[in-house]
Amino acid sequence: METNIRKHNLCVTNTITRKKEVFEPLHAPLVGMYVCGPTVYGDPHLGHARSAVTFDIVFRYLGHLGYKVRYVRNITDVGHLEHDADQGEDKIAKKARLEQLEPMEVAQHYTNRYHFFMDKMGVERPSIEPLASGHIIEQIELIKKILETGMAYEINGSVYFDVMEYNRRFPYGKLSGRVLEELMATTRDNLASQDEKRNAADFALWKKAQPEHIMRWPSPWSDGFPGWHTECTAMSQKYLGMPFDIHGGGMDLMFPHHEAEIAQSNAAFGKEPCRYWLHNNMITVNGKKMGKSLGNFITLEEFFTGKHEALQQAYEPMTIRFFILQAHYRSTLDFSNEALISAEKGLQRLLQMKTALDRVKPATTSGVRDFLSDIRNKCYAAMDDDFNTPVLISHLFDVLKTVNASADNKSEFTAEDIAVAKNLYEVFVERILGLQTQAGGDKSADRLTGVMDIVLDIRAKAKAAKDFATSDLIRDELKKIGISVMDGKEGAAWTVE
């Protein structure tokens, strides 16, 4: 494991400055990272997986470099209203009413489901996973602080953030680039609760619960529930302090959610919440964002079982993870069966590196020492360049190509070189990218290796007996099912295409 952090010049793209910047934690080697987690009222889909995998990579790489990371990812189990309109029914309460369940029963069920599928995807659990419903007191105290500054107001038992008053003291729209005047004009006719607010752009910090509303808590203003944005400011401050190092989430959260977090933090604490804002881009389907609100999402369970009309087949969790990592986290990633099938084949090839290295017969002199050293540097350079996983993957395939050539006696690996290549695989494929052979896959790989040893032994005996028809038939039939046989001085080697 890397322990000398100074050896690496890690750069990240900071959304708020629109620049790639050298990552310098406030209290190195400690790093505080907060990421917006799921709203637990339904099964996770591919969009949820992209955010989870993106920040799993950040978490893994920072830890690998030697940082001690406190990774906080929240669970939103209350306070998330449809379209942030500050009107209507909380999503979880709505689901509970429809299914005749307790709201926390719904929240617990889908929290468990989220963990189940993320575990399958190889996503490591965060250091702390706070629930919004478990931090109502902290959210009430935050609202009190904002009210004291005059940047919020109470009306009819609800409390709203006064965006116009805030904008007189701090620039509103700094993260998203929204202009307040334009925002006021576009939102004025869209909010049903506008009559209660001073301005259309104001957002709820606390909502008075209507008589039929199930999820409610006592507060100085009313029996009600916190607004969607309030929880992240309260919980990130509690566990990481202000400011902390990294705040992450999907680009769709940049406005209004993250913009509101900045406003709340400035109002309550006089400082912005964090130094670096990192945002992953969206999964798209035919150019449109994949999401529950658009009705075009595919759940992870559907991917794993293949039970969705848009899917040609089922896909393993590691295939989905590899598909996500093939694109840079800041670029859009368009779903298609063709792309997933390609990812499936690419992953299978990459995971063969380990068994391919076991087939390499050590040479006495090295022909790859400089190559391996250069590749290691290139792999770290890719990750230091804003976690550039697609470039890292391309370098790892270069290693695989050389390993396969060596297995065919076209290049030379010493025993030391084999150990170095195996370390590259363990560090970058398994530890940093988090790519593992699926459950039972190691046994399957061992069985395939055993079968191929038997088949190639039969083929070698046929060649020795000058039965070239049988020898060629075995080679050609293996080729048809995607297994290439390569003859060399030391005997035959094989790879799965």
Residue pairs with C-beta under 8 A, 6 or more apart in sequence:
1 64
1 66
2 8
2 64
2 65
2 66
3 66
4 66
5 28
5 29
5 65
5 66
5 67
8 65
8 380
8 384
9 22
9 384
10 22
10 23
10 65
10 383
10 384
11 20
11 21
11 22
11 23
11 384
11 385
11 386
12 20
12 21
12 23
12 246
12 276
12 278
12 386
12 387
13 19
13 20
13 21
13 278
13 330
13 386
14 20
14 21
14 275
14 276
14 277
14 278
15 175
15 254
15 277
15 278
15 279
16 174
16 175
16 277
20 386
21 276
23 276
25 31
25 67
25 245
26 32
26 243
26 244
26 245
26 275
28 67
29 66
29 67
29 68
30 67
30 68
30 70
31 62
31 67
31 68
31 69
31 70
31 245
31 246
32 69
32 70
32 72
32 239
32 240
32 241
32 244
32 245
32 246
33 55
33 58
33 59
33 62
33 69
33 70
33 71
33 72
33 240
33 244
33 245
33 246
33 247
33 248
34 72
34 73
34 74
34 232
34 235
34 236
34 239
34 240
34 244
34 246
34 247
34 248
34 273
34 274
35 51
35 55
35 71
35 72
35 73
35 126
35 247
35 248
35 249
36 51
36 73
36 74
36 76
36 232
36 248
36 249
36 250
36 253
36 257
36 258
37 73
37 74
37 75
37 76
37 129
38 44
38 48
38 75
38 76
38 110
38 114
39 76
39 77
39 80
39 91
39 92
40 75
40 76
40 77
40 92
40 106
40 107
40 109
40 110
40 111
40 114
41 91
41 92
41 94
41 95
41 106
41 107
41 110
42 95
42 110
42 292
42 299
43 110
43 113
43 117
43 299
43 300
43 301
44 52
44 113
44 114
44 117
44 118
44 299
44 300
45 290
45 291
45 292
45 297
45 298
45 299
45 300
46 283
46 290
46 297
46 298
46 300
46 303
46 320
46 335
47 250
47 282
47 283
47 289
47 290
47 291
47 297
48 114
48 300
49 117
49 118
49 121
49 300
49 320
49 321
49 324
50 250
50 280
50 282
50 283
50 324
50 329
50 333
51 248
51 249
51 250
51 280
52 118
52 121
52 123
53 121
53 123
53 321
53 324
53 325
53 434
54 248
54 280
54 324
54 329
54 387
55 71
55 73
55 248
55 278
55 280
56 122
56 123
56 124
56 434
57 325
57 329
57 387
57 389
57 432
57 433
57 434
58 246
58 248
58 278
58 387
59 69
59 71
59 124
59 126
60 124
60 431
60 432
60 434
61 383
61 387
61 432
62 69
63 69
64 427
64 431
64 432
69 127
70 127
70 128
70 239
70 240
71 126
71 127
71 128
72 126
72 127
72 128
72 129
72 130
72 235
72 236
72 239
72 240
73 126
73 128
73 129
74 129
74 130
74 131
74 132
74 231
74 232
74 235
75 107
75 111
75 129
75 130
75 131
75 132
76 132
76 228
76 231
77 92
77 103
77 104
77 107
77 111
77 131
77 132
77 133
78 90
78 92
78 103
78 107
78 132
78 133
78 215
78 225
78 226
78 231
79 90
79 132
79 225
79 226
79 227
79 228
79 230
79 231
80 90
80 91
80 92
80 228
81 87
81 88
81 89
81 90
81 91
81 204
81 207
81 227
81 228
82 88
82 89
82 91
83 293
84 203
84 228
84 256
84 257
85 190
85 191
85 192
85 193
86 160
86 191
86 193
86 197
86 203
86 204
86 207
86 227
87 191
87 192
87 193
88 192
89 97
89 213
90 103
90 213
90 215
90 225
92 103
92 106
92 107
92 215
93 103
93 213
93 214
93 215
95 101
95 103
95 106
96 102
96 103
96 105
96 106
96 214
97 214
99 106
103 214
103 215
104 133
107 131
107 133
115 125
117 300
117 301
117 304
117 317
120 300
120 304
120 317
121 300
121 317
121 318
121 320
121 321
122 317
122 318
122 321
122 434
122 435
122 436
123 434
124 434
128 239
130 235
130 238
130 239
132 139
132 226
132 231
132 235
133 215
135 231
135 234
135 235
135 238
136 217
136 226
138 234
138 235
138 237
138 238
139 206
139 226
139 230
139 231
139 234
140 206
140 219
140 220
140 226
141 234
142 205
142 230
142 233
142 234
142 237
142 264
142 268
143 152
143 159
143 205
143 206
143 219
143 226
143 230
144 220
145 267
145 268
145 269
146 152
146 161
146 205
146 264
146 267
146 268
147 153
147 154
147 159
149 267
149 268
150 162
150 165
151 161
151 162
151 165
151 166
151 169
151 263
151 267
152 159
152 160
152 161
152 162
152 205
152 267
153 159
153 160
153 162
153 198
154 221
155 196
155 197
156 196
156 208
157 208
157 221
157 222
157 224
158 196
158 204
158 206
158 207
158 208
158 221
158 222
158 224
159 204
159 205
159 206
159 221
160 196
160 197
160 198
160 202
160 203
160 204
160 205
161 202
161 203
161 204
161 205
161 260
161 263
161 264
161 267
162 198
162 199
162 202
163 172
163 180
163 199
163 201
163 202
163 203
163 263
164 180
164 198
164 199
164 201
164 202
166 172
166 263
166 266
166 267
167 180
169 266
170 263
170 266
170 267
172 178
172 180
172 259
172 263
173 179
173 180
173 183
173 259
174 259
174 262
175 254
175 255
175 258
175 259
175 262
175 277
176 254
176 255
176 258
176 259
178 255
178 259
180 201
183 201
184 199
184 200
184 201
187 200
187 201
188 194
188 200
190 200
191 197
191 200
194 200
203 227
203 229
203 256
203 260
204 227
204 228
205 226
205 227
205 229
205 230
205 264
206 219
206 221
206 222
206 224
206 225
206 226
206 227
206 230
207 224
207 225
207 226
207 227
208 221
208 222
208 223
208 224
209 215
209 216
209 222
209 223
209 224
209 225
213 224
213 225
215 225
216 223
216 224
216 225
217 223
217 224
217 225
228 257
229 256
229 257
229 260
229 261
229 264
230 264
232 257
232 261
233 261
233 264
233 265
233 268
233 273
236 242
236 244
236 247
236 261
236 273
236 274
237 265
237 268
237 269
237 273
242 265
242 269
242 271
242 273
243 271
243 272
243 273
243 274
243 275
244 273
244 274
244 275
245 274
245 275
245 276
246 274
246 275
246 276
246 277
246 278
247 258
247 261
247 273
247 274
247 276
247 277
247 278
248 277
248 278
248 279
248 280
249 257
249 258
249 279
249 280
250 279
250 280
250 281
250 282
251 279
251 280
251 281
251 282
252 282
252 289
252 291
253 279
254 279
258 277
261 273
262 272
262 273
265 271
265 272
265 273
266 272
279 330
280 329
280 330
281 329
281 330
281 331
281 332
281 333
282 289
282 290
282 332
282 333
283 289
283 290
283 332
283 333
283 334
283 335
284 290
284 332
284 333
284 334
284 335
285 296
285 310
285 334
285 335
286 334
287 334
288 294
288 296
290 296
290 297
290 298
290 335
291 297
298 308
298 310
298 311
298 335
299 308
300 317
300 320
301 307
302 308
302 311
303 311
303 314
303 315
303 320
304 314
304 315
304 316
304 317
305 314
306 312
306 313
306 314
306 315
310 337
311 337
312 337
312 341
313 337
313 341
315 340
315 344
316 344
316 438
317 438
318 347
318 435
318 436
318 437
318 438
319 340
319 343
319 344
319 347
320 340
321 434
321 435
322 343
322 344
322 346
322 347
322 350
322 435
323 333
323 339
323 340
323 343
324 333
325 389
325 390
325 393
325 433
325 435
326 343
326 346
326 389
326 390
326 393
327 333
327 390
328 386
328 387
328 388
328 389
328 390
329 387
329 389
330 386
345 497
346 393
346 397
347 435
348 496
349 397
349 400
349 496
349 497
350 393
350 396
350 397
350 400
350 429
350 435
351 429
351 435
351 437
351 441
352 400
352 495
352 496
353 396
353 399
353 400
353 403
353 421
353 425
353 429
354 422
354 425
355 445
355 449
356 400
356 403
356 404
356 407
356 495
357 403
357 418
357 421
357 422
357 425
359 407
359 493
360 403
360 406
360 407
360 413
360 418
361 490
362 413
362 414
362 415
362 418
363 412
363 413
363 414
364 414
365 412
365 414
366 412
366 413
366 414
366 416
366 417
367 411
367 412
367 413
368 402
368 406
368 411
368 412
368 413
368 417
369 414
369 417
371 402
372 399
372 417
372 420
372 421
372 424
375 395
375 398
375 399
375 424
376 420
376 424
378 395
379 392
379 395
379 396
379 424
379 428
382 388
382 389
382 391
382 392
382 395
383 389
383 392
383 432
385 391
389 433
392 428
392 432
392 433
393 433
396 424
396 425
396 428
396 429
399 421
399 424
399 425
402 411
403 413
403 421
404 493
404 495
405 411
406 412
406 413
407 486
407 488
407 493
407 495
408 486
408 488
408 493
409 488
409 489
409 490
410 488
413 421
429 435
430 436
437 445
452 483
452 494
455 474
455 478
456 485
456 491
456 492
456 494
458 474
459 470
459 471
459 474
459 475
459 485
459 492
460 491
460 492
462 468
462 470
462 471
462 474
463 471
474 485
475 485
478 484
478 485
478 494
479 485
482 496
482 497
483 494
483 495
483 496
483 497
484 494
484 495
484 496
484 497
485 492
485 493
485 494
486 492
486 493
486 494
486 495
